[in-house]
Amino acid sequence: MRAIRFSRFGGPEVLEIVELPDPHPGPGRVRITVRAAGVNPSDWKKRAGLMDQQLPQAMGYEAAGVVDEVGEGVTGVSVGDRVFGFADEEGTQAELAVLSHYAPIPSSLDFAGAAALPAAIETATRALDQLGVTDGVTLLVNGASGSVGSAAVQLALARGARVIGTAGLANQEYVRSLGAEPVTYGEGLLDRVRALAPGGVDLALDVAGSGVLPELIEIAGGAAHVVTIADFAGAQEHGVRFSRGDSGRALHVIGQIGDLIDSGRFVLPVARTFPLTEIAEAHRLGEQGVVRGKLVLLVG
């Protein structure tokens, strides 16, 4: 099968399409013919050598497609079913992928829309769980217009929270359309938030990693009320929890998101799609940090 891989660290030019052996599912797993695979910020961090150090590395851990082989003990899923989900190991940016956690694709979504979901909704749900977001709390989301930020806004609203979301000027109406109360980034942020929530907020989630953890700590009443998914150094400096997947993933959301999508309470736009052969261009665009929505590879 064809798959995306890199054998040295560097820029997008190190990405290559290679032939790899076809994978086969173990117990409880399914193999899919991949139709679409998500592209994430962790992809270019890995490619640049900022995360895992082993070489070579295959790319991608979320995908959507059609089941073509099932492992021992799999029930409720048959060959020919449309599913989306996660792989245990990298390698979903390929013609075939083995998924360890999966669910039926909601009927209203195409393959690209389904492939955009797993990483964004898992990351957002994990952070909301760690913060303890429940009905009646006021949550500030720093970076509410990206894929994880917009997922966090909608999932928090579904829990009954009030959400204030930071975004650039061009994305204020988009954040409002999600159901959040938008405020702009930059100097004076706390004053703008206090104009909406005079007593401060209960909790804050940093998705943007824009160096505002001290302000979030102040407005939320302490570091214990703040979680970041994007500022590891700042989290260490200020005593804020840094949320990462190896501390327990919120995989339960894969099987739950369909109800929210079908009821019209959750949308995650696909910003742009690319064929497998244009993976380098997808990385270049993603690294610019200006995309609203998700980048997705189309396979087959």
N, C-alpha and C positions, 0 to 999 in steps of 0.2 A: 504494500500500500504506500501511497505518497503521504508524507508528513513533513511538518515544519520542524527544523532542528537547527541548533548552532553548535559549532565545535571550538569556538574561541570567543572570548568576550570582546565587545566593541559596540559600534553603532549598528543601525538597521541593516547595513550591508553584510553583516556576518550571518544573517538568516538565510537558510537555504532549504530547498525542497529535496528530500531524499527518499529513497525506497527503504522501508523497514518491514520486518516480518509482520504478518497479520496477527493481531492479538486475539485471544480467546477468553471468554468469561469463566471465572471461577465460581464457586458456590455463592448464590445470592446476587450475582452480577448479571448484567445483560450487555451484549455487544450491539452497537448501532452502526448503521451506515450513516455517517455524519452528513447532515445537510447544512448545518451552520454551527459555528463555534465562537464564543465570546473572546474579545481581546481586552486585556486588563492592564492597569498600571504596573502590576507586579511582573508582567511579561517583559517590559523594557528594563525594569530594575534587574531582573534575572539576567537578561541579555548583556547588560552593562557590567555584570559581575558584582552587583551590590547586595545580592542575597545568596543563593546557593552557589557553591564553588565548584561542584563537580562538572566535568565535561565528558562527552557532549550532553546537551540537554534538549529533550523534546519539549514542545510548547503547548500550553493550553490545558485547562482543567474543568471546563464547562462546555456543554454541547447540547445540541438537539438533533434528532434524526429518527430513523425507523429501525426498530428492533429486527435484527437478522439472526441472532443466536442468543440462547438463554442458558445460564448456568444451572447447576444442580440446586434444587430447592426453590427455584423462583416460582412464585405464584402470582396470579393477577395480571401478568403481562405476557403477551404472546408475540411470536414473530409477526411482523407487519404493523405493530402498534407504533404510534407516534409518541415519543417520550423526550424529556429533557432532564438534565441533572448534572451531577459531578462525577469525576473520575477520582479514584484513590491516588493515581499517579499521573504526572504530566503526560500529555500526548493526545489531547482531544482535537488539536488543530491538525487533523489528518482525515483520511478517507474512512477509517474505522476507529472506533473508540469503545472501551469497556467502561460502563458506568456502574458505580457502586451505590449511589443514591439517586433515585429517579422517580418521576411521576408523569402521568399523562399530560400532554400539551393541552392547555385550555383551548376549547374549540374556536375561540375568536382570534387565536394567535397563529401566525405563520412560523416557519422554523427559525427565521432570524429573530423574531420577537421573543420566542421561547429561549433561544440561546443567550439572549441578553440578560436573562433573569438570575440564574443561580448565584453568581458571585455577589451581585449587588444586593439581593434580598437576604442572603445569608449574612453578609457583613453587617448590613443595617440591623437585622434582627438580633444578631449576637450583641451588638453594641447597646441596643435598646433593652435587651434582657439584663446586661451587666449594669446598666444605669437603673433598672427597675422602673421603667416607664409604664405607668398605669393610668387608668381613668382619672381625670381631674388634675393631672400635673401640667405644668407649663414647661415646655422643652424648647431650648434654643439650639438650632442646628446651624453650625458654621460651615457653609458650603452646601447650600440646599438645592442647587440647580444641577449638579452632576448626577451620575447614575446612582451612586450610593446615597448621596444626599437626598435626592428626590424620592428614593425608595424609603429612606428613614422617615421623611416627612409623612408620606402616605401610611406607612405601617404604624407610626405613632398616632396619627389621627384615627386609625382604625381601632386603636386601643382606648380611645377617648381622651387623648391628650390635646392640649392647646399647643400649637407649634408656631414659633417665630423663626424665620429662616433668613440667613444672610446670603446675599448674592450680588453680583455686579449690576450696574444700572440696566444693562440690556436684558437681564433675566428676572427683573422684579415682577413683571406680569406673569411670567411662567411659574414662578414660585407661588404667586397668589392663586393661579389656576389649580395648583395642587391642593390648595386648602390652607396653606400657611400664611402668616402675616409677614410680608417681606421687609427687610431693612438692608441698607447698602453696607458694604465693607468699609474699612478705612477709619481714619481718625474720627473720633466722636461716636464710635460704635455703641459704647455703653449708654450714652445719652439717648441715642435713638431707640435702643432696646427699652430703656427705662420709661421712655415716652409711651410705649405700648404696655409695659409691665412695671409700674412704679415701684412695686416691692421686690423687683428682681424676678428671676426665673427659678424653678425648682431644680432643673437639671440642664446640662449642656453637653452636646455632642460635637466634637471637632472632626469634620470630614476633610476640610480644606488644607489643614496643616500650614496655616498662614501666619504662625507666630503670635496668635492671640490668646494662648492659654492663660496668661495672667488675667486678662480681661474676663475670660469665661469663668475663671475661679472666683473672681470678685462678684460677678453678677449672679452666679449660682450659689454663692454662700460657702465656698470651700472646695478644695481639690477632690474630696470624696464624691462630689456631685457632678464631676466632669469625666468624660471618657474621650480619648482621641484614637482615631484609626490611622492618623497621618503624620504625627509629630513625635517620633520615638525619643529624640533628644530632649525635646521640650517636656515630654512626660516624665523623663528621669529627673530633669532639673526642678520641676515644679510639683512632683509627687502625684501626678495624675495617672490614672490607669491607662495603659496602652493596650488596645484590644487587638488580638491576633488569633488566627485560626488554630494555632497549636495549643491554645488554652481552652479548647472546647468549641466546636462549631455548632451553629444553630441550624442543623440540617433538617429539623422538623418543618421548617418553613417551605421546603420544596413541595411537600404534599398539601400545604394549606393555602398557598397563594392563589390557586385556581379559583376558589370561591370569591376572593376579593376581586380578581380580574373579571370574572363572569358577572359580578354584581356592579361593575363599573367603578369600583372604589380604588383601583390600582392600575396605573399605566406606567410603562417604562419605555420611552421612545428609543428607537434605533436611529442614531445620528447618521450613520453611513455604513454601507456594506462594501466589502472588497472580495474579489476572488482570491483563492489561495496564493496565486502567483504574485499578488500585490501586498503581501504581508509586510514588506519593508515600508511601503507607503502608509499602511495602517499605523505602524509604530511611529513614523515621523509625525503624522497628524496627532496621534494620541499624546506624544511627548510635548506638543505645543501647549496643552492644557486649556484649549479653548472650545472643546467639544461639549455640547449639551446633549446628553443621551449616551448611548452605548455604541461602540465600534464592534462590528461583527464580520467574521469571515464566512463566505458562502462556499460550500464544498459540494461538488457534484451537481 
